[in-house]
């Protein structure tokens, strides 16, 4: 038969194991949510010339980039 001290420590170890499992699941869920998407295209002005250094933002967010050559 286990002593009360051993039962207390066993309960704490089980709680810690469950907490670690929940943290692991949370990290995996965040990684699945944050997917990378690639967008390609050309930014041109009114004369049809490409614009270098134009800021491009995803509408409604703060995600964006700057165009290059």
N, C-alpha and C positions, 0 to 999 in steps of 0.2 A: 504494500500500500504506500502511496506517495505521501510525503509530508505536506503540510499546508504551504511551506516556503517553496517547495518544488512546483506545486500547482500554480502559485502566484507567478513564478518565473516562466513557467510553460505558457501561461496565458499571455504574458507580455511578449514572448517570442512570437506567438501566433498573431498578435495584433501588429507587431512590427513587420511580419511577413506579409500580412494583408495590405498594410500601408505601402510597402515597397511594390507590391503587385499593382496597386491602384496608380501609383506614380508612373510605373512603367507603361501601363495602358494609356495614361494621359499623354505621355511623351509620344507614343506611337500614333495616337489619334491626331495630335498636332502636326506631326510629320506628314500624315496622309492628307490633311487639310491644306497644307502649304505646298501646293504643286506649282512647278514652274511652267509657264506657257510662253512660247516664243511668237512674236509678231514681227513680220517683215513688211517692208514697203518703202516708198519714196515720198518724202515731203517736198513739195514744189511750191514756188510762189506763183503769182498771177501770170508771169511770162513763161512759165514752164521750166524755169531753172531750179535745180535741186538746192535745198536750203541746208547748209552745214551748220550744226550747232543749235538746231531748233529743239526746244523742250517738248517732249511728248508725254502726256500724263494719261493714265487710265481714268476715265470719267468717274467721279464720285469717290476717288481714293487719292492717296498721296504717292502711289506707285508710278514711277516714270523713268525716263531715260533721256539722253541727248543724242541727236542724230550725228552721224559721221559721214565720211565720203560715201 
